Amino acid sequence: MVAFADQVRRQQWLGHTGKPIQSIVNIGIGGSDLGPKMVCHALQPLGEPKLSMHFVSNVDGADLQQVLAQIDPATTLAIIVSKTFTTLETMTNAHSLRSWLLSHGVPEAKLGQHLVGVSADPARAIQLGIAPECVFKIWDWVGGRYSLWSAVGLSALLYIGPTHFSELLAGAAQMDQHFREAPLRRNLPTILALLARDGK
Protein backbone atom coordinates (compact mmCIF):
# COMPACT_ATOMS: atom_id res chain seq x y z
CA MET A 1 0.00 0.00 0.00
CA VAL A 2 2.77 2.42 0.93
CA ALA A 3 4.73 1.74 -2.26
CA PHE A 4 1.58 2.24 -4.35
CA ALA A 5 0.63 5.43 -2.47
CA ASP A 6 4.12 6.84 -2.98
CA GLN A 7 3.86 6.23 -6.74
CA VAL A 8 0.52 8.03 -6.96
CA ARG A 9 1.54 10.92 -4.69
CA ARG A 10 4.83 11.42 -6.57
CA GLN A 11 2.90 11.47 -9.86
CA GLN A 12 4.69 8.35 -11.06
CA TRP A 13 1.47 6.31 -11.40
CA LEU A 14 0.07 7.43 -14.74
CA GLY A 15 -3.28 7.06 -16.44
CA HIS A 16 -3.65 5.58 -19.89
CA THR A 17 -2.66 8.85 -21.64
CA GLY A 18 0.48 9.30 -19.54
CA LYS A 19 -0.98 11.95 -17.24
CA PRO A 20 -0.59 11.68 -13.45
CA ILE A 21 -3.55 10.90 -11.21
CA GLN A 22 -5.42 13.95 -9.90
CA SER A 23 -8.73 12.49 -8.70
CA ILE A 24 -9.35 9.57 -6.35
CA VAL A 25 -12.84 8.04 -6.27
CA ASN A 26 -13.51 5.68 -3.36
CA ILE A 27 -16.47 3.40 -4.09
CA GLY A 28 -17.79 1.49 -1.09
CA ILE A 29 -20.55 1.50 1.49
CA GLY A 30 -20.74 1.38 5.27
CA GLY A 31 -17.29 0.98 6.81
CA SER A 32 -15.76 0.87 3.34
CA ASP A 33 -16.95 4.44 2.83
CA LEU A 34 -17.49 6.23 6.12
CA GLY A 35 -14.14 5.55 7.79
CA PRO A 36 -11.87 6.71 4.96
CA LYS A 37 -14.19 9.62 4.16
CA MET A 38 -14.18 10.78 7.78
CA VAL A 39 -10.37 10.63 7.98
CA CYS A 40 -9.93 12.55 4.71
CA HIS A 41 -12.37 15.20 5.91
CA ALA A 42 -10.92 15.52 9.41
CA LEU A 43 -7.30 15.58 8.25
CA GLN A 44 -7.80 17.77 5.19
CA PRO A 45 -5.01 20.17 6.27
CA LEU A 46 -2.60 17.22 5.94
CA GLY A 47 -3.95 16.14 2.56
CA GLU A 48 -2.06 16.13 -0.73
CA PRO A 49 -3.24 19.29 -2.58
CA LYS A 50 -2.66 17.66 -5.99
CA LEU A 51 -5.33 15.03 -5.23
CA SER A 52 -9.08 15.64 -5.13
CA MET A 53 -10.93 13.05 -3.05
CA HIS A 54 -14.42 11.77 -3.85
CA PHE A 55 -16.56 9.16 -2.10
CA VAL A 56 -19.50 7.33 -3.66
CA SER A 57 -21.77 5.03 -1.65
CA ASN A 58 -25.36 5.73 -2.69
CA VAL A 59 -26.80 3.26 -5.18
CA ASP A 60 -28.81 6.15 -6.64
CA GLY A 61 -26.90 6.96 -9.84
CA ALA A 62 -27.12 10.69 -9.13
CA ASP A 63 -24.45 10.31 -6.44
CA LEU A 64 -21.92 8.90 -8.90
CA GLN A 65 -22.94 11.27 -11.71
CA GLN A 66 -22.23 14.30 -9.53
CA VAL A 67 -18.70 13.03 -9.02
CA LEU A 68 -18.13 12.07 -12.67
CA ALA A 69 -19.10 15.59 -13.74
CA GLN A 70 -16.15 16.96 -11.75
CA ILE A 71 -13.36 14.65 -12.88
CA ASP A 72 -11.33 13.70 -15.96
CA PRO A 73 -11.21 9.97 -16.80
CA ALA A 74 -7.60 10.31 -17.97
CA THR A 75 -6.48 11.43 -14.50
CA THR A 76 -8.87 9.41 -12.31
CA LEU A 77 -8.08 6.47 -10.06
CA ALA A 78 -11.04 4.55 -8.65
CA ILE A 79 -10.69 2.41 -5.53
CA ILE A 80 -13.39 -0.27 -5.38
CA VAL A 81 -13.73 -1.35 -1.75
CA SER A 82 -15.77 -4.44 -0.96
CA LYS A 83 -14.87 -7.40 1.22
CA THR A 84 -16.76 -9.85 -0.98
CA PHE A 85 -16.95 -7.85 -4.24
CA THR A 86 -20.63 -8.80 -4.34
CA THR A 87 -22.18 -5.90 -2.35
CA LEU A 88 -25.03 -4.63 -4.53
CA GLU A 89 -24.54 -0.88 -4.02
CA THR A 90 -20.78 -0.99 -4.41
CA MET A 91 -20.75 -3.25 -7.45
CA THR A 92 -23.49 -1.26 -9.19
CA ASN A 93 -21.41 1.90 -8.82
CA ALA A 94 -18.20 0.05 -9.75
CA HIS A 95 -19.70 -1.25 -13.01
CA SER A 96 -21.11 2.20 -13.81
CA LEU A 97 -17.72 3.84 -13.29
CA ARG A 98 -16.00 1.13 -15.32
CA SER A 99 -18.44 1.75 -18.19
CA TRP A 100 -17.81 5.50 -17.89
CA LEU A 101 -14.05 4.97 -18.20
CA LEU A 102 -14.49 2.76 -21.28
CA SER A 103 -16.94 5.16 -22.94
CA HIS A 104 -14.53 8.04 -22.37
CA GLY A 105 -11.62 6.47 -24.20
CA VAL A 106 -9.88 4.27 -21.64
CA PRO A 107 -8.95 1.05 -23.48
CA GLU A 108 -10.07 -2.10 -21.71
CA ALA A 109 -6.45 -3.27 -21.63
CA LYS A 110 -5.51 -0.10 -19.72
CA LEU A 111 -8.29 -0.20 -17.11
CA GLY A 112 -5.74 -1.40 -14.57
CA GLN A 113 -4.18 2.06 -14.60
CA HIS A 114 -7.47 3.55 -13.40
CA LEU A 115 -8.95 0.84 -11.17
CA VAL A 116 -7.68 -0.70 -7.96
CA GLY A 117 -9.52 -3.02 -5.60
CA VAL A 118 -9.65 -3.73 -1.89
CA SER A 119 -11.20 -7.11 -1.16
CA ALA A 120 -10.96 -10.40 0.70
CA ASP A 121 -11.75 -12.08 -2.65
CA PRO A 122 -9.06 -10.94 -5.14
CA ALA A 123 -10.36 -13.23 -7.90
CA ARG A 124 -13.65 -11.30 -8.11
CA ALA A 125 -11.77 -8.00 -8.23
CA ILE A 126 -9.64 -9.26 -11.11
CA GLN A 127 -12.81 -10.22 -13.02
CA LEU A 128 -13.76 -6.51 -13.02
CA GLY A 129 -10.58 -5.68 -14.94
CA ILE A 130 -8.37 -4.84 -11.97
CA ALA A 131 -4.77 -5.98 -12.37
CA PRO A 132 -3.75 -8.66 -9.83
CA GLU A 133 -0.97 -6.43 -8.49
CA CYS A 134 -3.55 -3.69 -7.87
CA VAL A 135 -5.76 -5.74 -5.56
CA PHE A 136 -5.09 -4.99 -1.90
CA LYS A 137 -6.28 -7.87 0.24
CA ILE A 138 -8.14 -7.53 3.52
CA TRP A 139 -8.64 -10.36 5.97
CA ASP A 140 -12.12 -11.87 5.90
CA TRP A 141 -12.41 -11.46 9.70
CA VAL A 142 -12.10 -7.66 9.54
CA GLY A 143 -15.50 -6.18 10.43
CA GLY A 144 -16.77 -3.23 8.41
CA ARG A 145 -16.83 -0.72 11.24
CA TYR A 146 -13.19 -1.51 12.07
CA SER A 147 -11.95 -1.79 8.51
CA LEU A 148 -10.37 1.67 8.25
CA TRP A 149 -7.20 0.24 9.84
CA SER A 150 -6.87 -2.37 7.07
CA ALA A 151 -6.39 -1.89 3.31
CA VAL A 152 -9.82 -0.21 3.36
CA GLY A 153 -7.89 2.87 4.49
CA LEU A 154 -6.07 3.05 1.13
CA SER A 155 -7.80 6.27 0.04
CA ALA A 156 -6.88 7.93 3.34
CA LEU A 157 -3.29 6.71 2.95
CA LEU A 158 -3.16 8.18 -0.55
CA TYR A 159 -4.47 11.52 0.68
CA ILE A 160 -2.55 12.09 3.92
CA GLY A 161 0.56 10.08 3.03
CA PRO A 162 2.36 7.15 4.65
CA THR A 163 3.89 9.11 7.55
CA HIS A 164 0.60 10.59 8.73
CA PHE A 165 -1.24 7.31 8.12
CA SER A 166 1.32 5.47 10.28
CA GLU A 167 0.73 8.03 13.02
CA LEU A 168 -3.01 7.45 12.68
CA LEU A 169 -2.52 3.71 13.11
CA ALA A 170 -0.27 4.29 16.11
CA GLY A 171 -2.90 6.50 17.71
CA ALA A 172 -5.55 3.84 17.16
CA ALA A 173 -3.29 1.24 18.78
CA GLN A 174 -2.75 3.52 21.78
CA MET A 175 -6.51 3.94 22.17
CA ASP A 176 -7.01 0.17 21.95
CA GLN A 177 -4.49 -0.26 24.74
CA HIS A 178 -6.14 2.50 26.79
CA PHE A 179 -9.53 0.81 26.41
CA ARG A 180 -8.12 -2.52 27.58
CA GLU A 181 -6.20 -1.16 30.56
CA ALA A 182 -7.74 2.08 31.86
CA PRO A 183 -10.15 1.92 34.83
CA LEU A 184 -13.77 2.43 33.80
CA ARG A 185 -14.08 5.88 35.42
CA ARG A 186 -11.17 7.09 33.23
CA ASN A 187 -11.82 4.90 30.18
CA LEU A 188 -12.64 7.26 27.30
CA PRO A 189 -14.39 4.83 24.90
CA THR A 190 -16.52 3.50 27.78
CA ILE A 191 -17.46 7.02 28.91
CA LEU A 192 -18.36 8.02 25.35
CA ALA A 193 -20.46 4.89 24.92
CA LEU A 194 -22.34 5.59 28.16
CA LEU A 195 -22.90 9.23 27.21
CA ALA A 196 -24.25 8.16 23.82
CA ARG A 197 -26.57 5.68 25.51
CA ASP A 198 -27.87 8.35 27.89
CA GLY A 199 -28.42 10.78 25.05
CA LYS A 200 -30.35 8.38 22.81
Salt bridges, closest charged atoms under 4 A:
ASP33 OD2 - LYS37 NZ 3.33
GLU108 OE2 - ARG98 NH2 2.94
ASP121 OD2 - ARG124 NE 3.26
GLU167 OE1 - HIS164 ND1 3.40
